[in-house]
Amino acid sequence: MNAHKKLTEAKNHLDGLLVIANAGVMPFSRYQNEIYTAKDAYYNARIEMLDFQIEELTRAKVSITRAYRLEKEGRKNVTASATH
């Protein structure tokens, strides 16, 4: 499951539990452990999402850096061949 989907599902689950608990149908203490577990899952999903975004940005940075280096090498080669 991808990080986006996990984050969405964890947030929806936590929100659902909070709505039920706040509705007053059952005592809050009954849902307390489930809410804590859902909060843990939500925060873990947020961390996983950030890790995913960091990986994506790192790949983009590597790609941009590689393209820039190739361009610089191309310029050096053109300059070197022009001087001969």
Backbone as JSON Lines, residues from 0, in Angstrom:
{"i":0,"aa":"M","n":[0.86,-1.17,0.0],"ca":[0.0,0.0,0.0],"c":[0.9,1.23,0.0]}
{"i":1,"aa":"N","n":[0.56,2.19,-0.79],"ca":[1.43,3.36,-0.86],"c":[1.21,4.29,0.32]}
{"i":2,"aa":"A","n":[2.17,5.18,0.52],"ca":[2.17,6.06,1.68],"c":[0.95,6.99,1.71]}
{"i":3,"aa":"H","n":[0.53,7.47,0.54],"ca":[-0.64,8.36,0.48],"c":[-1.89,7.65,1.0]}
{"i":4,"aa":"K","n":[-2.08,6.43,0.53],"ca":[-3.27,5.67,0.91],"c":[-3.25,5.33,2.4]}
{"i":5,"aa":"K","n":[-2.08,4.92,2.91],"ca":[-1.97,4.6,4.33],"c":[-2.3,5.82,5.19]}
{"i":6,"aa":"L","n":[-1.77,6.97,4.79],"ca":[-2.02,8.19,5.55],"c":[-3.51,8.54,5.55]}
{"i":7,"aa":"T","n":[-4.13,8.45,4.4],"ca":[-5.56,8.76,4.29],"c":[-6.4,7.8,5.13]}
{"i":8,"aa":"E","n":[-6.09,6.51,5.04],"ca":[-6.85,5.53,5.81],"c":[-6.66,5.71,7.32]}
{"i":9,"aa":"A","n":[-5.43,5.99,7.74],"ca":[-5.16,6.19,9.16],"c":[-5.9,7.42,9.68]}
{"i":10,"aa":"K","n":[-5.9,8.49,8.88],"ca":[-6.58,9.73,9.28],"c":[-8.09,9.51,9.35]}
{"i":11,"aa":"N","n":[-8.65,8.83,8.37],"ca":[-10.08,8.56,8.37],"c":[-10.49,7.68,9.55]}
{"i":12,"aa":"H","n":[-9.67,6.69,9.86],"ca":[-9.97,5.8,10.99],"c":[-9.95,6.59,12.3]}
{"i":13,"aa":"L","n":[-8.93,7.4,12.49],"ca":[-8.84,8.22,13.7],"c":[-10.01,9.19,13.78]}
{"i":14,"aa":"D","n":[-10.32,9.87,12.69],"ca":[-11.45,10.8,12.68],"c":[-12.75,10.1,13.02]}
{"i":15,"aa":"G","n":[-12.94,8.9,12.47],"ca":[-14.16,8.15,12.76],"c":[-14.29,7.8,14.23]}
{"i":16,"aa":"L","n":[-13.19,7.36,14.82],"ca":[-13.21,7.04,16.26],"c":[-13.5,8.28,17.1]}
{"i":17,"aa":"L","n":[-12.91,9.4,16.72],"ca":[-13.13,10.63,17.48],"c":[-14.58,11.11,17.36]}
{"i":18,"aa":"V","n":[-15.17,10.95,16.19],"ca":[-16.58,11.33,16.01],"c":[-17.47,10.47,16.91]}
{"i":19,"aa":"I","n":[-17.21,9.17,16.92],"ca":[-18.0,8.26,17.75],"c":[-17.82,8.6,19.23]}
{"i":20,"aa":"A","n":[-16.56,8.81,19.64],"ca":[-16.28,9.1,21.04],"c":[-16.9,10.43,21.46]}
{"i":21,"aa":"N","n":[-16.85,11.42,20.58],"ca":[-17.39,12.74,20.92],"c":[-18.91,12.8,20.85]}
{"i":22,"aa":"A","n":[-19.52,11.82,20.19],"ca":[-20.98,11.81,20.08],"c":[-21.64,11.47,21.41]}
{"i":23,"aa":"G","n":[-20.87,10.88,22.31],"ca":[-21.41,10.57,23.62],"c":[-22.24,9.31,23.67]}
{"i":24,"aa":"V","n":[-22.21,8.5,22.62],"ca":[-22.97,7.26,22.6],"c":[-22.42,6.3,23.66]}
{"i":25,"aa":"M","n":[-21.12,6.23,23.74],"ca":[-20.44,5.38,24.71],"c":[-19.45,6.25,25.48]}
{"i":26,"aa":"P","n":[-19.05,5.82,26.65],"ca":[-18.05,6.6,27.38],"c":[-16.73,6.69,26.62]}
{"i":27,"aa":"F","n":[-16.08,7.84,26.72],"ca":[-14.82,8.06,26.02],"c":[-13.79,7.01,26.41]}
{"i":28,"aa":"S","n":[-13.79,6.62,27.66],"ca":[-12.79,5.66,28.14],"c":[-12.87,4.34,27.38]}
{"i":29,"aa":"R","n":[-14.04,4.02,26.88],"ca":[-14.18,2.78,26.12],"c":[-13.37,2.85,24.81]}
{"i":30,"aa":"Y","n":[-13.29,4.01,24.21],"ca":[-12.59,4.18,22.94],"c":[-11.14,4.65,23.11]}
{"i":31,"aa":"Q","n":[-10.75,4.94,24.35],"ca":[-9.45,5.55,24.6],"c":[-8.3,4.74,24.02]}
{"i":32,"aa":"N","n":[-8.24,3.44,24.27],"ca":[-7.14,2.63,23.75],"c":[-7.17,2.56,22.23]}
{"i":33,"aa":"E","n":[-8.36,2.43,21.66],"ca":[-8.47,2.41,20.19],"c":[-8.02,3.74,19.59]}
{"i":34,"aa":"I","n":[-8.36,4.83,20.25],"ca":[-7.96,6.16,19.77],"c":[-6.44,6.3,19.84]}
{"i":35,"aa":"Y","n":[-5.85,5.85,20.95],"ca":[-4.38,5.93,21.06],"c":[-3.71,5.08,19.99]}
{"i":36,"aa":"T","n":[-4.24,3.9,19.75],"ca":[-3.68,3.03,18.7],"c":[-3.83,3.69,17.33]}
{"i":37,"aa":"A","n":[-5.0,4.29,17.08],"ca":[-5.24,4.97,15.8],"c":[-4.33,6.18,15.65]}
{"i":38,"aa":"K","n":[-4.09,6.91,16.75],"ca":[-3.17,8.05,16.69],"c":[-1.77,7.58,16.36]}
{"i":39,"aa":"D","n":[-1.34,6.49,16.99],"ca":[-0.01,5.93,16.68],"c":[0.09,5.57,15.2]}
{"i":40,"aa":"A","n":[-0.94,4.91,14.67],"ca":[-0.95,4.52,13.26],"c":[-0.92,5.76,12.36]}
{"i":41,"aa":"Y","n":[-1.65,6.79,12.75],"ca":[-1.68,8.03,11.96],"c":[-0.31,8.71,11.95]}
{"i":42,"aa":"Y","n":[0.3,8.82,13.11],"ca":[1.63,9.46,13.16],"c":[2.67,8.63,12.42]}
{"i":43,"aa":"N","n":[2.6,7.31,12.52],"ca":[3.51,6.45,11.77],"c":[3.31,6.62,10.27]}
{"i":44,"aa":"A","n":[2.06,6.75,9.85],"ca":[1.76,6.97,8.43],"c":[2.29,8.32,7.97]}
{"i":45,"aa":"R","n":[2.21,9.32,8.83],"ca":[2.76,10.64,8.48],"c":[4.27,10.57,8.3]}
{"i":46,"aa":"I","n":[4.94,9.84,9.19],"ca":[6.4,9.68,9.08],"c":[6.74,8.93,7.8]}
{"i":47,"aa":"E","n":[5.98,7.87,7.51],"ca":[6.21,7.11,6.28],"c":[6.01,8.0,5.05]}
{"i":48,"aa":"M","n":[5.01,8.86,5.1],"ca":[4.75,9.78,3.99],"c":[5.92,10.74,3.82]}
{"i":49,"aa":"L","n":[6.44,11.27,4.92],"ca":[7.6,12.16,4.84],"c":[8.82,11.44,4.29]}
{"i":50,"aa":"D","n":[9.03,10.19,4.72],"ca":[10.14,9.4,4.19],"c":[9.99,9.22,2.68]}
{"i":51,"aa":"F","n":[8.76,8.95,2.24],"ca":[8.49,8.79,0.81],"c":[8.8,10.09,0.06]}
{"i":52,"aa":"Q","n":[8.37,11.22,0.62],"ca":[8.61,12.5,-0.03],"c":[10.11,12.82,-0.08]}
{"i":53,"aa":"I","n":[10.83,12.47,0.98],"ca":[12.27,12.68,0.99],"c":[12.93,11.85,-0.1]}
{"i":54,"aa":"E","n":[12.5,10.6,-0.25],"ca":[13.05,9.74,-1.31],"c":[12.78,10.35,-2.69]}
{"i":55,"aa":"E","n":[11.56,10.83,-2.89],"ca":[11.21,11.45,-4.18],"c":[12.07,12.68,-4.45]}
{"i":56,"aa":"L","n":[12.23,13.52,-3.45],"ca":[13.04,14.73,-3.63],"c":[14.51,14.39,-3.85]}
{"i":57,"aa":"T","n":[14.99,13.35,-3.18],"ca":[16.37,12.92,-3.37],"c":[16.59,12.43,-4.79]}
{"i":58,"aa":"R","n":[15.64,11.65,-5.31],"ca":[15.74,11.19,-6.7],"c":[15.74,12.37,-7.67]}
{"i":59,"aa":"A","n":[14.88,13.34,-7.42],"ca":[14.83,14.52,-8.28],"c":[16.14,15.29,-8.21]}
{"i":60,"aa":"K","n":[16.69,15.43,-7.02],"ca":[17.96,16.14,-6.85],"c":[19.08,15.44,-7.61]}
{"i":61,"aa":"V","n":[19.13,14.11,-7.5],"ca":[20.16,13.34,-8.2],"c":[20.01,13.52,-9.7]}
{"i":62,"aa":"S","n":[18.79,13.47,-10.19],"ca":[18.54,13.62,-11.62],"c":[18.96,15.0,-12.12]}
{"i":63,"aa":"I","n":[18.6,16.03,-11.38],"ca":[18.96,17.4,-11.77],"c":[20.48,17.58,-11.72]}
{"i":64,"aa":"T","n":[21.1,17.06,-10.68],"ca":[22.56,17.17,-10.54],"c":[23.26,16.45,-11.67]}
{"i":65,"aa":"R","n":[22.79,15.26,-12.02],"ca":[23.38,14.49,-13.11],"c":[23.26,15.24,-14.43]}
{"i":66,"aa":"A","n":[22.08,15.79,-14.7],"ca":[21.88,16.54,-15.94],"c":[22.78,17.76,-16.0]}
{"i":67,"aa":"Y","n":[22.94,18.44,-14.88],"ca":[23.8,19.62,-14.84],"c":[25.26,19.25,-15.08]}
{"i":68,"aa":"R","n":[25.71,18.16,-14.46],"ca":[27.09,17.71,-14.67],"c":[27.34,17.35,-16.13]}
{"i":69,"aa":"L","n":[26.38,16.65,-16.73],"ca":[26.53,16.29,-18.14],"c":[26.59,17.53,-19.02]}
{"i":70,"aa":"E","n":[25.77,18.51,-18.7],"ca":[25.8,19.76,-19.47],"c":[27.15,20.46,-19.31]}
{"i":71,"aa":"K","n":[27.67,20.49,-18.09],"ca":[28.98,21.13,-17.86],"c":[30.08,20.39,-18.61]}
{"i":72,"aa":"E","n":[30.03,19.06,-18.6],"ca":[31.03,18.28,-19.33],"c":[30.93,18.56,-20.82]}
{"i":73,"aa":"G","n":[29.72,18.66,-21.32],"ca":[29.51,18.98,-22.73],"c":[30.09,20.33,-23.08]}
{"i":74,"aa":"R","n":[29.91,21.3,-22.2],"ca":[30.47,22.64,-22.43],"c":[31.99,22.59,-22.42]}
{"i":75,"aa":"K","n":[32.56,21.81,-21.49],"ca":[34.02,21.7,-21.44],"c":[34.56,21.07,-22.71]}
{"i":76,"aa":"N","n":[33.87,20.03,-23.19],"ca":[34.3,19.35,-24.41],"c":[34.22,20.28,-25.62]}
{"i":77,"aa":"V","n":[33.16,21.06,-25.71],"ca":[33.01,22.0,-26.82],"c":[34.11,23.05,-26.75]}
{"i":78,"aa":"T","n":[34.37,23.56,-25.56],"ca":[35.42,24.57,-25.38],"c":[36.79,23.99,-25.72]}
{"i":79,"aa":"A","n":[37.05,22.76,-25.27],"ca":[38.34,22.11,-25.53],"c":[38.53,21.86,-27.02]}
{"i":80,"aa":"S","n":[37.49,21.41,-27.71],"ca":[37.62,21.13,-29.15],"c":[37.73,22.43,-29.95]}
{"i":81,"aa":"A","n":[37.16,23.5,-29.45],"ca":[37.24,24.78,-30.15],"c":[38.63,25.39,-30.06]}
{"i":82,"aa":"T","n":[39.37,25.05,-29.01],"ca":[40.71,25.62,-28.84],"c":[41.76,24.83,-29.6]}
{"i":83,"aa":"H","n":[41.43,23.66,-30.11],"ca":[42.41,22.86,-30.86],"c":[42.35,23.12,-32.32]}
